[in-house]
């Protein structure tokens, strides 16, 4: 009889805890368990952003995909999965939004060693559909990152996976990537683009009529230009490589690459008038 009463009490406490979490209003989510007991949570949110807003994605343990278009609406979709529903209580994702800012932050394991010992890894997949007129920062991602063009500054760092980005007229910096980096350069702003600390191959795809001055330093691999309008300046070597694309212009600086560097034509892109 006592065991039965204890079991009922534990069930009641668990149900109350679940109601409390659901009423917190932290964000709109849909937690559920699959047929095999896997934990799964989907988060869908929509926000309005003003032109030039700052968007940040930090601390994500999984893939990040970002699409952009001429809109003022930001659509956020986050999928969290774990071996069990209980494990989903760790590594939450917070969303903080204002008209001028959108921050998506993955939480660290607050329990440290013991949290990791008793709970399996939580995977997070972030898919964003954002306005093109923003500044974008992506930092600390354990997975591949893809992002379409933005008009403001672009910063990507601390990524353990492949990176595929599109560069427009804002300054871009990509650093600390353990994987290959591919950048489609439609046009360049005055400050250009900097790529450094890459453990993998780098491919820069230039749209037609893009003018740039390329400087590469500390490349542990071959630097190869496959463009019809490129002029290599001086001797081509790993420690020092300079080239002018077209009439020259904005700087494209590449340094500290453990892999090859290729300069190629992006036949799928067209420059803005």
Residue pairs with C-beta under 8 A, 6 or more apart in sequence:
26 94
27 43
27 45
27 94
27 95
28 43
28 44
28 45
29 41
29 42
29 43
30 41
30 42
30 43
30 44
31 39
31 40
31 41
31 85
31 88
32 40
32 41
32 85
33 39
33 40
33 84
33 85
34 40
37 83
37 84
37 85
38 81
38 82
38 83
38 84
39 80
39 81
39 82
39 83
39 84
39 85
39 86
39 87
39 88
40 79
40 80
40 81
40 88
41 79
41 80
41 81
41 88
42 77
42 78
42 79
42 80
43 76
43 77
43 78
43 79
43 80
43 93
43 95
44 75
44 76
44 77
45 75
45 76
45 95
45 97
46 73
46 74
46 75
46 76
47 73
47 74
47 76
47 97
47 102
48 72
48 73
48 74
48 99
49 55
49 72
49 73
49 74
49 99
49 100
49 102
49 130
49 131
49 134
50 72
50 99
50 100
51 72
51 131
51 133
52 100
52 133
52 134
52 135
52 152
53 99
53 100
53 101
53 102
53 131
53 133
53 134
53 135
54 100
54 101
54 102
54 134
54 135
54 137
54 152
55 74
55 101
55 102
55 103
55 128
55 130
55 134
55 135
55 136
55 137
56 101
56 102
56 103
56 104
56 105
56 136
56 137
56 138
56 139
57 64
57 66
57 104
57 126
57 128
57 137
57 138
57 139
57 141
58 103
58 104
58 105
58 106
58 137
58 138
58 139
58 140
59 105
59 106
59 107
59 108
59 139
59 140
59 141
60 93
60 104
60 106
60 124
60 126
60 140
60 141
60 142
60 143
61 91
61 106
61 121
61 122
61 123
61 124
61 142
61 143
62 123
62 124
62 125
62 126
62 141
62 142
62 143
63 125
63 126
63 143
63 144
63 145
63 161
64 125
64 126
64 128
64 138
64 141
64 143
64 144
64 145
64 146
64 147
65 126
65 127
65 128
65 145
65 146
65 147
66 127
66 128
66 130
66 136
66 138
66 145
66 146
66 147
66 148
67 127
67 128
67 129
67 130
67 148
68 129
68 130
68 131
68 132
68 134
68 147
68 148
68 149
68 150
69 129
69 131
69 132
70 131
70 132
70 133
71 129
71 131
71 132
72 131
73 129
73 131
74 97
74 102
74 128
74 129
74 130
74 131
75 128
75 129
75 130
76 95
76 102
76 104
76 126
76 127
76 128
77 126
77 127
77 128
78 93
78 104
78 124
78 125
78 126
78 127
79 124
79 125
79 127
80 88
80 91
80 93
80 122
80 123
80 124
80 125
81 122
81 123
81 125
82 88
82 90
82 119
82 120
82 121
82 122
82 123
83 120
83 121
84 120
86 119
87 119
87 120
87 121
87 122
88 122
89 119
90 109
90 110
90 111
90 115
90 119
90 122
91 106
91 107
91 108
91 109
91 122
91 124
92 106
92 107
93 104
93 105
93 106
93 107
93 124
93 126
94 103
94 104
94 105
94 107
95 102
95 103
95 104
95 105
96 102
96 103
96 105
97 103
102 130
104 126
104 128
106 124
106 140
109 115
109 116
109 119
111 118
111 119
130 136
130 150
132 148
132 149
132 150
132 151
133 150
133 151
133 152
134 150
134 151
134 152
135 150
135 152
135 153
135 154
135 170
136 147
136 150
136 152
136 153
136 154
136 155
137 154
137 155
137 156
138 145
138 147
138 155
138 156
138 157
138 159
139 155
139 156
139 157
139 158
140 157
140 158
140 159
141 158
141 159
141 160
141 161
142 160
142 161
143 159
143 160
143 161
144 159
144 161
144 162
144 163
144 164
144 179
145 156
145 159
145 161
145 162
145 163
145 164
145 165
146 163
146 164
146 165
147 154
147 156
147 164
147 165
147 166
148 166
149 166
149 167
149 168
149 184
149 186
150 168
150 170
151 168
151 169
151 170
152 170
153 170
153 171
153 172
154 165
154 167
154 170
154 171
154 172
154 173
154 174
155 172
155 173
155 174
156 163
156 165
156 173
156 174
156 175
156 177
157 173
157 174
157 175
157 176
157 177
158 176
159 176
159 177
159 178
159 179
160 178
160 179
161 177
161 178
161 179
162 179
162 180
162 181
162 182
162 200
163 174
163 177
163 179
163 180
163 181
163 182
164 181
164 182
164 183
165 172
165 174
165 181
165 182
165 183
165 184
166 183
166 184
166 186
167 183
167 184
167 185
167 186
167 187
167 188
167 193
168 186
168 187
168 189
169 187
169 188
169 189
170 189
171 189
171 191
171 192
171 193
172 183
172 192
172 193
172 194
173 193
173 194
173 195
173 196
174 181
174 183
174 193
174 194
174 195
174 196
174 198
175 194
175 195
175 196
175 197
175 198
176 197
177 197
177 198
177 199
177 200
178 199
178 200
179 199
179 200
180 198
180 200
180 201
180 202
180 203
180 259
181 195
181 198
181 200
181 201
181 202
181 203
182 202
182 203
182 205
183 193
183 195
183 202
183 203
183 204
183 205
184 205
184 207
184 266
184 268
184 269
185 193
185 204
185 205
185 206
185 207
185 210
185 212
185 252
185 266
186 207
186 210
186 266
186 269
186 270
186 271
186 272
187 207
187 210
187 271
187 272
188 210
188 211
188 212
188 249
188 250
188 252
189 250
190 250
191 250
191 251
192 212
192 250
192 251
192 252
192 253
193 250
193 251
193 252
193 253
194 251
194 253
194 254
195 202
195 253
195 254
195 255
195 257
196 253
196 254
196 255
196 256
197 255
197 256
198 256
198 257
198 258
198 259
199 258
199 259
200 257
200 258
200 259
201 221
201 257
201 259
201 260
201 261
201 262
202 254
202 257
202 259
202 260
202 261
202 262
203 261
203 262
203 264
204 214
204 252
204 254
204 261
204 262
204 263
204 264
205 264
205 265
205 266
205 269
206 212
206 227
206 245
206 263
206 264
206 265
206 266
207 265
207 266
207 269
207 270
207 271
208 265
208 269
208 270
208 271
209 246
209 271
210 245
210 246
210 271
211 245
211 246
211 247
211 248
211 249
211 250
212 244
212 245
212 246
212 248
212 249
212 250
212 251
212 252
213 242
213 243
213 244
213 245
213 248
213 249
213 250
213 251
213 252
214 225
214 241
214 242
214 243
214 244
214 245
214 252
214 254
214 263
215 241
215 242
215 251
215 252
215 253
215 254
216 223
216 240
216 241
216 242
216 253
216 254
216 255
216 257
216 261
217 239
217 240
217 241
217 253
217 254
217 255
217 256
218 238
218 239
218 255
218 256
218 257
219 238
219 239
219 241
219 254
219 255
219 257
219 260
219 261
220 238
220 257
220 258
220 259
221 238
221 257
221 258
221 259
221 260
221 261
222 238
222 260
222 261
223 236
223 238
223 241
223 260
223 261
224 260
224 261
224 262
224 263
225 232
225 243
225 262
225 263
226 262
226 263
226 264
226 265
227 245
227 263
227 264
227 265
228 265
229 245
229 246
230 243
230 244
230 245
230 263
231 243
231 244
232 241
232 242
232 243
233 242
233 243
233 244
234 240
234 242
241 261
243 263
245 263
254 261
